[in-house]
Amino acid sequence: MKKHILSTLILLFAISFADAQIQKKDKANFKEYEPGFYQNSILKDVRAVKEKKETKKVDKRFQMDHSGLNLPNKNDLYKQEWHTPALSQGNAGTCWCFSTTSFFESEIYRLSGKEIKLSEIFAVYWEYVEKARGFVQSRGKTAFSQGSEGNATTRMYKEYGIVPWEIYNGLPEERKFHTHAQMYKEMKAYLKSVKDQNAWNEELVLSTIKDIMNFYISEPPTEFEFKEVQYTPKSFLKDYLKLNMNDFVEILSYKQEPYWEKVEYKVPDNWWHSKEYYNVPLNVYMDIVKKAIRKGYTMSIGGDVSEAGFDRGTQCAIIPAFDIPSIYIDENARQFRFSNRTTTDDHGMHLVGFLEKDGKDWYLIKDSSSGSRNNDENVPEFGYYFFSEDYVKLKMMGFTVHKDAVKKILKKFD
């Protein structure tokens, strides 16, 4: 009799526990794609759109239905750290630099109280030079694309310094938005001819790559005046910004490499095969994010933004239950998606604030892409996303942060 009662109690407990874990079913449907900020503003600015008389093909995408959800998609709900206003990257694959530059601007303010807007395109220019150098030295085996990783920005600062945005912004006078498509096309075609002809003259190749960029985005300065003081890009970094580029670290969490080791992030945009990523278990990764933003540290963060729960209308990123229930999001689910390439290294952004809601975090994400700009440009939310904790846990692969935010973690690597 006692065994029967005990078995019944265990069964009732198991059923109650299972019921408690079942999430409300999320809805989804096919939503017709509507032209937004990219088509209506960026492409018109770069004069890349021609009127077409033929009927437009209807593009429908499978999307989670966010209607009826209580979503925290207002900036003023979030505790925010100082950051410069959201700026569009235009029609250029430069999110890696826009996000990390924004992060460095916040770090400069946190460390010294100085408010400054830095040039994204200065680092982009020199990154292209280094990519071309790598292409020559590897005899065409390294990637030459518009994309890169956030720590490429750090590398360029170390090697070339940095300048204020007002000194060099890389925008032709007639442009409001960046467009690098034609410039990249010409550089890519030139490098192909170099490889086809086996013409590996590094000095000539770099000179030609610079000439192409100088035509489209102008030549960056080697010296300049700022607040009545003369600087070079390197002296500006050292003497005015006082930013130590060795103080920034890359935190990664994926299971395919050993935890508690510095590893290579094996994605195409890590074209120089950097092995400077501190790989930590997922629970540690999320703990760092939670604690760092609460202590005033922002992060340049990157991962996948092409999910059904990522909605450009509400600007919210959610993991729907029909994908995976929250309780099952772990390092295996994360690695599974990276391994089968449903998680890809899409986009870099800047995590600048947080909100605790219903026992979980939401994060305020400053963004440079067009997707966050499809709503009214006169509201504070223009140029921002709102990421649920689960979305970061499953889809954001790594971030850049100041080493002081992870002192205890780094000791474990020593």
Order of alpha helices (4+ residues) and beta strands (2+ residues): alpha-beta-beta-beta-alpha-alpha-alpha-alpha-alpha-beta-beta-beta-beta-beta-alpha-beta-beta-beta-alpha-beta-beta-beta-alpha-beta-alpha
